[in-house]
Amino acid sequence: MSLAADVHFEPVAITDVFQTMEASKSWYDKVHLATGAGRNLYLSQTLKGNSVSGIVARQATDPEPGNCITVTLKTQATFYQPAPFYTAQNFLIFRHPEMDVHSGLVLVTCMRQALRKFSWGYGVSMGRLRRTRIMVPATLDSSGLARADWDEMRKMGTRMVTEASQNIMLKNPGVDASQTPPSLNFAPVLLPDVLDSMGSSKAWFDRSKMTREGDAIYPFVSRTRRANGIDGFFPRQATKDPEPEGAITLGLDTQTLGFQTVPFYTSQNIQVMRHAELDEFTAPVLMTLISAQMGKFSWGGNGATLGRLKRTRIMVPVMCAADGPQKVDWGGIRQYGKWLQARVQAQVRI
């Protein structure tokens, strides 16, 4: 049965659905953003990733509060924003005191359907939106006028999230469909605050100058994108001990990541990241989160240097400690890694 089968929908003016609809007061051209360590989301006109194109420092003005819906005038990108943010130009922000993550997701779906009538040539404007009606769960008042039904939207959104989680598991035979992804709270955290240590490899060699006498049992990690970064095997070298196992490696030039489970040697420009909690479950999750931020670096003058990496924040699961600030939720990361591994194993029928 469709989630909307027992829900009554009516066309309601968008101005009657939301309490406020106004342009972002916290917009900045990206080139004019203040630099520095940041933990604030920056939204652009992109249609991907909830419109988030980076994490930036606090600016001269306060960020827009979360729990709202954003619409870009040029691209009609429509997303629910749970956390505070800054924006590029041409953002409209929709708010209502009854909105939460569940009703917000329902309204995003309703609004996207209504905004399909706009195009890049005949785009969204404040005036056109004020004349737009959207089909939403609604009730009729005593005079027969349709009113947005926030209680029903909240219930519908909750059912949508539950069913989506179950469908993910149903697509993977062999996994209990009642198992859902762990519910985690993500927040931007500086990379050095996530890890115990990060720095250049102390076991790097020019590959052509390495001795080949002896048993070739140590992986040689280079900047290749293949095979976990491993570019051959070598015997123990007399001049340097190998790097200990249990580390994430990052090739600066190519932004390639790998998790090394045995002692290894490296080529130049390999960063080694360590934490006592890194294992087969947590490392792949952390590598994915780091990789998501590597897109802002390039092969040119804005490449991934150690200094830039130390100023980079990644979105990681966190928990709030009773006696202090939020901490990285390594237990949650491990739980999520195990859930992902179970999905993969079921999909390939291991």
C-alpha positions in Angstrom: 0.0 0.0 0.0 1.2 3.5 -0.8 2.3 5.6 2.1 -0.2 8.3 0.8 -3.1 6.0 0.2 -5.0 6.9 3.3 -3.9 10.6 3.4 -6.1 13.4 2.1 -4.2 15.9 -0.1 -5.4 19.4 -1.1 -3.8 22.2 -3.1 -2.8 24.9 -0.6 -1.1 28.2 -1.4 2.6 28.0 -0.4 2.2 31.1 1.7 -0.5 29.4 3.7 1.7 26.3 4.3 4.7 28.2 5.7 4.8 30.9 8.3 7.7 32.7 6.6 9.3 32.6 3.1 12.2 35.0 2.7 15.6 35.3 1.1 18.7 34.1 3.0 20.2 36.8 5.2 23.5 34.9 5.6 24.6 34.7 2.0 28.2 35.1 0.8 30.0 34.8 -2.5 32.3 31.8 -2.1 35.4 33.8 -3.0 34.6 36.3 -0.2 34.2 33.8 2.6 36.4 34.3 5.6 39.0 31.6 6.0 39.9 29.6 9.0 38.7 26.5 10.9 35.0 26.0 10.3 32.1 24.0 11.3 29.3 25.7 9.4 27.7 24.3 6.3 27.9 26.4 3.1 25.1 25.8 0.6 25.4 26.5 -3.1 23.1 26.1 -6.2 24.2 22.4 -6.6 21.4 19.8 -6.9 23.5 17.2 -5.0 24.4 16.6 -1.4 21.6 18.6 0.2 23.1 21.7 -1.6 26.1 21.5 0.7 29.3 22.4 -1.1 31.7 22.9 1.8 32.2 23.5 5.5 33.4 27.1 6.3 34.5 29.3 9.2 32.1 31.5 11.1 31.5 34.7 9.1 30.7 38.2 10.1 27.0 37.4 10.4 25.4 34.5 12.2 24.5 31.5 10.1 20.9 30.8 9.2 19.3 28.5 11.8 18.5 24.9 10.7 15.1 23.2 10.6 13.9 24.8 7.4 13.6 24.2 3.7 15.9 25.9 1.2 15.1 26.5 -2.5 17.6 27.9 -5.0 16.2 30.4 -7.5 18.4 29.4 -10.4 18.4 25.6 -10.1 15.3 24.9 -8.0 17.3 22.7 -5.7 14.9 22.0 -2.8 16.2 20.4 0.5 15.4 20.2 4.2 18.3 21.7 6.3 18.6 20.3 9.8 21.7 22.3 10.9 22.8 26.0 10.7 24.3 27.1 7.4 25.5 29.9 5.2 24.4 30.2 1.6 25.5 31.5 -1.8 23.2 34.1 -3.4 19.6 33.5 -4.6 18.4 31.2 -1.8 14.9 31.3 -0.4 14.2 29.9 3.1 10.9 28.4 4.2 10.0 28.0 7.9 7.1 27.0 10.2 7.2 26.3 13.9 5.5 22.9 13.3 8.3 21.7 11.0 10.6 18.9 12.0 12.8 16.5 10.0 9.8 14.2 9.2 7.3 16.8 8.1 10.2 18.6 6.3 11.0 15.6 4.2 7.3 15.3 3.1 7.1 19.0 2.2 10.4 18.8 0.2 8.7 16.0 -1.9 5.5 18.1 -2.3 7.4 21.2 -3.3 9.7 19.5 -5.8 6.6 18.3 -7.6 5.1 21.8 -7.7 8.4 23.4 -8.8 8.7 21.2 -11.9 6.7 23.8 -13.8 9.6 26.3 -13.5 12.6 26.1 -15.7 16.0 27.8 -15.9 14.5 30.2 -18.4 11.3 30.8 -16.5 12.7 30.2 -13.1 11.5 30.6 -9.5 11.0 34.0 -8.1 9.4 35.2 -4.9 6.4 36.5 -6.8 5.8 33.3 -8.7 6.2 31.2 -5.5 3.6 33.4 -3.7 1.1 32.4 -6.5 2.0 28.7 -6.3 -0.1 26.0 -4.7 1.4 22.7 -3.5 -0.5 19.4 -2.9 0.0 18.7 0.8 -1.8 16.5 3.5 -4.6 18.8 4.5 -7.8 19.1 6.5 -10.8 21.3 5.7 -11.9 23.9 8.2 -15.5 24.8 9.0 -15.7 27.1 5.9 -14.3 24.5 3.6 -10.9 26.0 3.2 -7.9 23.6 3.1 -5.3 23.8 5.8 -2.0 22.0 6.0 -2.2 19.0 8.3 1.1 19.1 10.1 0.3 16.1 12.3 -0.4 14.0 9.3 2.8 15.2 7.6 4.8 14.3 10.6 3.3 10.8 10.8 3.7 10.3 7.0 7.4 11.4 7.2 8.0 9.0 10.0 6.5 6.1 8.0 8.6 7.1 4.9 11.9 7.0 6.8 11.0 3.6 8.4 9.9 2.1 5.1 13.0 3.4 3.3 15.3 1.9 5.9 13.5 -1.5 5.6 13.6 -1.4 1.8 17.3 -1.0 1.9 17.6 -4.2 3.8 15.0 -6.1 1.7 17.1 -5.5 -1.4 19.8 -7.6 0.2 18.7 -11.2 0.5 20.0 -12.9 3.7 19.8 -9.9 5.9 17.0 -9.5 8.4 14.7 -6.8 7.0 14.0 -5.6 10.5 17.6 -4.5 10.8 17.8 -0.8 10.0 20.8 1.5 9.7 22.1 2.7 13.1 20.7 6.1 14.1 23.7 8.4 14.4 24.2 12.1 15.0 26.7 13.6 12.5 28.6 16.8 13.0 31.7 18.5 11.4 34.9 17.7 13.4 38.5 18.8 12.6 40.4 15.9 11.2 43.2 16.1 13.9 40.4 15.9 16.6 39.2 12.7 15.0 42.5 10.9 14.9 45.2 10.1 17.4 48.0 11.1 14.9 48.5 12.1 11.3 51.8 12.8 9.6 54.2 11.9 6.8 55.3 8.4 6.4 58.6 7.6 8.2 59.2 4.5 6.1 59.2 6.0 2.6 61.6 5.0 -0.2 62.4 5.7 -3.8 61.1 2.4 -5.2 64.0 2.1 -7.6 66.5 2.2 -4.8 64.9 -0.4 -2.5 66.8 -3.7 -1.9 65.1 -6.8 -3.3 67.2 -9.3 -1.3 65.1 -11.4 1.0 61.5 -12.4 1.4 59.2 -9.9 -0.3 56.5 -9.8 2.5 56.0 -6.0 3.0 53.5 -4.1 0.9 54.8 -1.0 -0.8 52.1 1.7 -0.7 52.2 4.3 -3.4 49.8 6.9 -4.8 48.1 4.3 -7.1 44.3 4.2 -7.1 44.4 0.4 -7.3 44.7 -2.5 -4.8 44.4 -0.4 -1.6 47.4 1.7 -2.8 49.7 -1.3 -2.8 52.2 -1.2 -5.7 54.3 -4.4 -5.1 56.0 -6.2 -2.2 59.5 -5.8 -0.9 61.7 -7.5 1.8 62.6 -5.7 5.0 64.9 -2.7 4.3 68.1 -2.3 6.3 67.9 1.5 6.7 64.3 1.9 7.9 61.7 -0.1 9.8 58.3 -0.5 8.1 55.3 1.5 9.3 53.3 -0.5 11.8 50.0 -1.9 10.7 46.5 -0.5 11.5 46.8 2.8 9.6 44.9 4.8 7.0 47.2 6.0 4.2 46.5 9.0 2.0 48.4 9.9 -1.2 48.6 13.6 -1.2 48.9 14.1 -5.0 46.1 11.7 -5.9 44.0 11.9 -2.7 43.9 8.0 -2.7 43.1 6.3 0.6 43.8 2.8 1.9 43.7 0.9 5.1 46.8 -1.1 5.8 46.4 -4.1 8.0 50.0 -5.3 8.0 53.4 -3.4 8.3 54.2 -1.5 5.1 56.7 0.8 3.3 55.6 3.8 1.2 56.6 6.1 -1.6 57.0 9.8 -1.0 54.0 12.1 -0.2 52.0 9.5 1.8 50.3 10.6 4.9 49.7 8.1 7.7 46.7 8.4 9.9 46.2 6.5 13.1 43.7 5.9 15.9 43.4 3.1 18.5 39.9 2.4 17.3 40.7 1.9 13.6 39.8 -1.6 12.5 38.2 -3.5 9.6 34.8 -1.9 10.4 35.7 1.7 11.4 38.4 2.4 8.8 36.3 2.0 5.7 33.7 4.4 7.1 36.3 6.9 8.1 38.0 6.7 4.7 34.6 7.4 3.0 34.0 10.4 5.2 37.5 11.8 4.5 37.2 11.1 0.8 34.0 13.2 0.7 36.1 16.3 1.7 39.0 15.5 -0.8 37.0 17.0 -3.7 37.8 20.5 -2.6 41.5 19.8 -3.2 43.0 19.6 -6.7 46.2 18.4 -8.3 47.3 22.0 -8.8 48.4 24.6 -6.2 45.4 23.9 -4.0 46.4 20.3 -3.4 46.0 18.2 -0.2 48.9 19.3 2.0 49.3 18.3 5.7 48.5 21.9 6.7 45.3 22.0 4.7 44.3 18.5 6.0 44.7 19.7 9.6 42.3 22.5 8.9 39.8 20.2 7.3 36.6 19.1 9.0 34.8 15.9 8.2 31.2 14.9 9.0 31.5 12.1 11.6 29.1 10.5 14.1 29.4 12.3 17.5 27.9 11.9 20.9 27.5 14.6 23.6 29.5 13.9 26.8 27.7 14.7 30.1 30.9 16.5 31.4 31.9 18.3 28.3 31.8 18.9 24.5 30.8 16.4 21.9 33.1 13.5 21.1 33.6 11.3 18.1 31.3 8.3 18.4 33.6 5.4 17.6 31.1 2.9 18.8 28.6 4.3 16.3 31.2 4.3 13.5 31.9 0.6 14.2 28.2 -0.2 14.4 27.7 1.5 11.0 30.6 -0.3 9.5 29.3 -3.7 10.6 25.9 -2.8 9.1 27.5 -1.8 5.8 29.6 -5.0 5.7 26.5 -7.1 6.3 24.8 -5.4 3.4 27.7 -6.0 1.1 28.1 -9.7 2.2 24.4 -10.3 1.5 24.5 -8.6 -1.8 27.4 -10.7 -3.1 26.0 -13.7 -1.3 29.1 -14.5 0.7 
